[in-house]
Amino acid sequence: MGRFRALLRSAQPEFAAGRSADRRALYGVARSNAEDRINSSRSVSISQLHQERGLKSPTTHKLVREVLAGIANTHGTAPRKKTALTLELLRLSLFGIGGSELKVARDRAILLLGFAGAFRRFELAALDVGDLAFDKRGLTVTLRRSKTDQSGAGRDVAIPTLTTEWLCPVRAMRAWLDLTAIADGPVFISFALPRGRERAGTLQERRIDGHDVARLVQAVTKRGHVSGDFAAHSLRAGFVTSAAQKKIAEVDIQRVTGHRSIVTLRGYVRRATLFEDAPLLAMTDRE
């Protein structure tokens, strides 16, 4: 969106000048999208921005559709997928957590809860203590708002207590909250950076943001010597991938992830089960 706004501001005087300027500006927007393999969510954001300002969206214009189609034909539309942090890889990544006792407790809680609930990075960052409810079965996390719930209807995600203690997200959450004595406000807060007189590792009042989650995933996978192209979304993708590999029903996976579109969910499942029941294996095994 930032690149789109910049292009729009620079092109506005030319927009009134004629269709050739329109083409140049629109090509710039589309080309920036192509660098991210024509991410359709950008077009949605652009459309919403115009609607909020009472303007006609350029995304429905014939010129935009022509340019996007041309860029897609030239560069392709396959999105770049981050590596899924499956349960197996998560186990290895936990060895990459380091720092003070507080930081280790927080990072374990973020990773284990993020995986167990298949949470998006902004959902983890937005959690407040009031969104958590512990009982003998485990932990219920209430998401007040999500990507597919912009109206704020909310939904609950069940996180069961596991018998394997060091992999248990419920125990990790209790350990973090007990150590910090956080009783209200944000669940996950930041640590100070080593600058000035501020001591590194000191807890801050500031809530973490999505970028903190992404940096954490990248740091622990690197220190845990786990190969791949990881980001915050790797936790969510890892949950779906691990569940699909265990033949867990799509409806049960969807109940955790909150996917509104079963088609989107099946994209993860398809990638996770790519080598299962491969025709070539069946052919060669019969020889």
PyMOL commands that set and color helices and strands:
alter all, ss='L'
color gray80, all
select helices_A, chain A and resi 2-15+19-34+40-52+58-60+62-75+87-96+101-116+121-125+129-131+165-167+169-180+210-223+233-245+250-257+262-272+279-285
alter helices_A, ss='H'
color red, helices_A
select strands_A, chain A and resi 132-135+138-143+155-160+189-191+203-207
alter strands_A, ss='S'
color yellow, strands_A
deselect
rebuild
show_as cartoon
